[in-house]
């Protein structure tokens, strides 16, 4: 597993680096007023590599500099909602290994599993919370440490895809990086309970 960190422990305003002593790879910044628009930029060049927009009425959208000619697409086409045979909510995402599955459960708050891992036994990527960082561990079958380069965003597109997915999905679990209102807090608790199968 290769370990990266979101520092501080945020998925909307953070520096993303190899952990523990790696050079910053990406910065995530979110519009302060709306808390709904997150930009992911190359930490060395400043080039925008991904942009996520969460909307209250219209569908959420995402765009990547290296995909779909840089055009916006619905998040629901990139991160596809589904259910396991046991009716557990999951999210499917295309990777070089095929349609992998993001799943949250008591063992892994948020983890990505191979298409052939029907028992969800061995994640190929997952997050770990620490007080200071949100760690992202990625198996080298999905992204090899030798592929970590600091100037070529096309070669890094597989990593950018995962970083953006974690930002979006973990953001849903957290209800954003701001204190929720009463109604939002209840909705967040219901979402987490549902995600944990409770």
N, C-alpha and C positions, 0 to 999 in steps of 0.2 A: 504494500500500500504506500502511495505517495501522500504526504500530509501537507495540506495548505491551511491557511488561517484567514478568517475575516477579522480584522482588528480595527477598532474595538469590536465587541460581540454585537454586531449589527449586520443585517442583510440589506440595509438600504443606504447606509452612510458608513463606509468602511474602506480599508485598504486590503486587498487580497494578495497574499504572498505565499511562497513556499515556507513551510514551518520547520524549525523555529527561526532560522536566520537567513531566509531567502530574500532576494531583492523583490520589491513590490512589482507585481505583474499588472494588476488592475485596480482602479478606484471605482467605488460605487457611490454615487451621490443622488440624493432625492430632493426634489423641490420642497422647500420648507413650508410654503403656504398650503399646498394641497396634500402633501405627503403621498402623491399618487403617480409621480413620474420619476422613474429611476433610470439614470444614465450609467452605463458601464464603459469606462474608458481605459485605454492602454496607459499604464502608469508612467511609461517612459516617453511616449510620443504625444500623449493627450488625445489620440484619435478615438472617436466613439466607435465601439465595437458592438454594442447592443443597447437597446432602449425599450423599457417596459412602461406601458401606460395602463394604470388601473382606473376603470371608469365606473361610476355608480349606475348609470342607465345604459349606455352603449357597451358593447363587448370590450373586454380588456384586449389590448394589442401589444405586439412585440415586433421589433425589427432588428435584424442583424446586418452588419456591414457586409458580411461574406455570404449571405443567403438571399434568395429571392430578389436579387438585384437591389438589395437595401430597402425594399418596400415593406410597409406594415402588413402584418397578418394577424388574424385573431389568435389569441393565446390558446383558445380551445382547439385550434388546428395543430398547434405545436405540442401542447400538453393535453392529451386526450383523456377525458374522464372515463372511467370504466369500473368494473367490479370483478372481484375474484369469483371462482365458482361458488365460494361460500358467502357471496354477497358483500364482501368487504370492499369499501371504496378504495380505488387505486388510480394512478395516473400513468398513462403510457407515453413514452418519448422515444423517437427514433434515434439510434446511435449507430456506430459502425458495426455493432454486434447484432443489430436488428431492433425490434420494438421492445425496449426494456421497460421495466415497471417501477415507478416510484411508489413506495408504500410506507405508511407510518404505523408503528405498533409499539407495545411496551419494550421490546428489545432494542429497537432502533427508532428514534424519534422521526427520522426521515432517511430512507435508504433506497438505493436503486438496485434492481435485481435483473439478472440475465433473462432472456426470453425462455430458456429451457430450465430455469430454476423454479419449478412449479410449487415447491414447498417453501420458497422464500427463506432459504437456509444460509446462503452466503452472499451478502451484498457486494456489488462491485464498486459502490460508492455509498458513503453514509456520513452523517454529521455527528459531531460530539460537542456538547456545550461545556465550556469552562467559564470561570468567572470573567476572564479577560478576553477570551477569544471564542469564536465559533470555528471549530476545526472541521475541515472537509477532507475525508480520506478516500482516495481513488485507487482502485486496483490497476496495475500496469497493463492488464489486458485491454483496458478501456482507454487509458492515456498513459504513455510511457514517459518517465522523467526525462529521458533524452530528447523528448519533443518540446520541452520547455525552453522556448526562445523568447527573447525580449523585444524583438522588432517585427517579426512576421506574424501578423494577426490571422492570416489564412491558415497557417500551420497550427495555430492555437484555437481554431474554431470549435474543435471538439470540447476543449476546456471551457471556452466562453459559453457554450450551450449549457454545460452543467452548472456553471456559476450563475447564469441567468435563471435556470430552473430552480436552484436552491433559493435564490433571492425571492422568486415569486412564490414557491410552495411554502417555504419556511415563513415568509411574510404572512401567508394566509393562516398558518398555525399561530403566529404571534399576534395577529390582528394589526400588523404594522408595528413600527418601532416607536409608537407614542402611546401614552396611557389611554386605554379604551374608556369610552363613556359607559354609563350603566348598561344601556341596550347593547352596545358593541361587545361589552364584556360577557354578557349572557350568551350572545351569538357565538363568541369565540369559544367559550366553555362548551357549548353544544357541538361546535365543529370539532374540537379536540376529542370530546367524548365519542363522537361518531367515528373519527379517524382511529381511535384506539379500540373501537369495536365494543364500547361499553353501553 
